[in-house]
Amino acid sequence: MALISTWFFVFLIASLIIYYILPIKIRYVALCLSSAVYMYFAGGILGTIVLASFVILGILFAKIMQSQFFSGEARSGLKRLVYIISMLLPVAALLLFKYINPFGIEAPMGIAFYLMTFMGFMTDAYQGAIREKISPVGAGLIIGFFPMMTSGPIVRYGENATNIKEGHKFCYINILHGIQRILWGTFKKLIISERCAVIVNTVYAAPDTFSSAFLVFAIFAFVLQLYTDFSGCMDIVVGAAEMFGIKLPENFDTPFFSRNVSEFWRRWHITLGAWLKDYVMYPVLHSELFRKFKKACKNKIGKKHGEKPALYLSMFISWTIIGYWHGGSLKYIFGVGWWFLAIIVLGELLSPFFGWIKRVLKIRTNNTSYHIFESLRTLMFVGVGLSFFRAASFSVGIDYWKCIFTNAQNQKGMLFSNDIYSLGLDLQDILVLIVAFIILLLVSIIQYKNAKKGTSVRGWLDQQNLVFRWTVYIILIFAVVIFGKYGQGYNAADFIYQGF
């Protein structure tokens, strides 16, 4: 039961009807039943068993670690042992299903997302960050709430459990905003992402036959494909949850307006970055071993730079985990891990030099033109990393870049000529993609500007006249119905991050 399918929307409507029919105090029952049914039909028997097992284990381990039995110092070692076991189980499951997979079994849907939620939940329970009594319903739903099963976001018990488990009153605005969000996500996926996928698949299938211009164009087409695919999925997930009155954390915040790579990753896959900072990078950095390492570095190279080696080492661990989480192979570890770490560290180390250049050349940085330059520079760095993410392997990614530097004069060479049709799209599809991209850009600009004012695009839209609002809705609906990619050769049900 894919997120973009007739069955999902019928299932969502039925779940909403049951949810709002039930008394408000037991509306969580509808969410629990809907989540169980959804997992069975979307993830199969194995996926249901794995998810149910970790829901039960999460409740059990959290209850044990929160019990009075472990309140004293005398039993701190035993509590730590329980915590270690609770962390080893999801790690073992990820290794078994995603990386080792000795039986050739397809990994359960969304396993990497809900297991990270599970591990964060266990860490919060162990550290005493959850003050209230653990609710089995809250614990079960933060791990297995059905809209989040495919691609997250990664949520935390203390911030989201009460919001999810408590019954919410019917609210027309929540329904309207949820529909708006789902419609926008469907627009991005079916109209933009699926067309970009045709270009990317065509070029990556035979990069040696295309010119350098086409190869670079395909890289940025993939960046757009990935963004509209993943953020479109998040729009549908957040919108579906909002119709129940449940506010899920955002996973994207106009990342392509970022001025540097660090800012980009604070705006892209926000919940993953926050999870790694709070549960990996900072704990490692503040561990006893790293405190000793920092002290030794300060003694050797002074206080000013003494903390940098420990910081960079903890960042290396975090970025390696990011890459490994995405797939485990070198193309992921380099493409979404080490490459971005290198850019961030080099940017920081060379910051005084770049500052000197700006002063010498008298470059003004507090203006729109320089912001555009920084955003385009960031996009270039992102494109390089994601080109390896898309490649079949790290070596194929290297070969792709070799073609970029050697295929300047190839037979399929001119972007602004009839050669453009060799990318797999006809004139109508190209025009639709251009118009859809312009719409996406305009909406992103509105979103970026309104975020500074503390409002959202939907808040901005709510302030417009009724005729204008409904014109926007009708255009989006007809665009999805008429120009969405359907039929043979297209399976919009498959989101890229659904495989993680």
Buried (B, 14 or more C-beta within 10 A) or exposed (E): BBBBEEEBBEBBEEBBEBBBEBEEEEBBBBBBBBBBBBBBBBBBEBBBBBBBEBBBBBBBBBBBBBEEEBEEEEBEEEBEEBBEEBBEBBEEBBEBBBEEEEEEEEBBBBBBBBBBBBBBBBBBBBEEBBEEEBBBBBBBBBBBBBBBBBBBBBBBBBEBBEBBBBBBEEEEEBBBBBBBBBBBBBBBBBBBBBBBBBBBBBBBEEBEBBBBBBBBBBBBBBBBBBBBBBBBBBBBBBBBBBBBBBBBBBBBBBBBBBBBBBBBBBBBBBBBBBBBBBBBBEBBBEEEEBEEBBEEBBEEEEEEEBBBBBBBBBBBBBBBBBBBBBBBBBBBBBBBBBBBBBBBBEBBEEEEEEEEEEEEEEEEEEEEEBBEBBBEEBBEBBBBBBBBBBBEEBEBBBBBBEBBEEBEEBEBBEEEEEBBEBBBBEEEBBEBBEEBBEBBEEBBEBBBBBBEEEBBBBEBBBEEEEEEBEEBBEEBEEBBEEBBBBEEEBEBBEBBBBBB
